[in-house]
Amino acid sequence: MIVDKEKLIKEYMPLIIRLARDLKVTLPLNVELDDLIQEGLIALLQTIEKYNPRMGASFKTYAYTRIRGAMLDYLRKLDFLPKTVRQEMKKLEASILKFHDENGRFPTFEELADVLGLSVEEVKSLYSELQIKQFLSLDSYFIDAKSGETSEFQIASGDDVRENVRKELLYEKLRESINKLSEREKILLSLRFEHELSLKEIAEVLDVTESRVSQLLTVVLSKLRKMLEE
């Protein structure tokens, strides 16, 4: 089958740019938008070459998964967080979850600073990095758990079989963990990761502020990640 690559590139460039901009909103300044767009474009070209209708997934679905996955892989490879920062982020996440469980609300930056023995500015910086890390980590769970649905390869070896089983178990664990969340938390996850809405769009749907959406997501992702890691 002859494919018009130029036509497909023009058709999917708006999608690539939208995905890149959506990710860029929550990323540090050292991550360039153009780099994300370039990764997405390369993924689209690879998708055009590798797509096979017999895989069961539509080209649009397959391309979307590959493009977004390529951008996320690129961000993970940057590895811009030193080990000490990751350790501080874990402490911050645990402190937020504990405070929320005990008080039924999200702690202020001042309260977190007191608990962690850090300045308010340091806590704000860590919180920003935590949001990015949470998003990338959970998104990788979703992509990894579902990747078998659009895989371009057939099971051909023992390693492939083990990987397939691992993904099936991961999907089950993910589903079980989500089912333990409240209905409001499930809706929040669905809006962010299934429907790909921005924080602003979610705020409009739930009739709350963007900062409130950010806080709610932080708590929900902390709960879910804790259950998955167990």
Beta strands, then each sheet from edge to edge (+ up, - down):
end
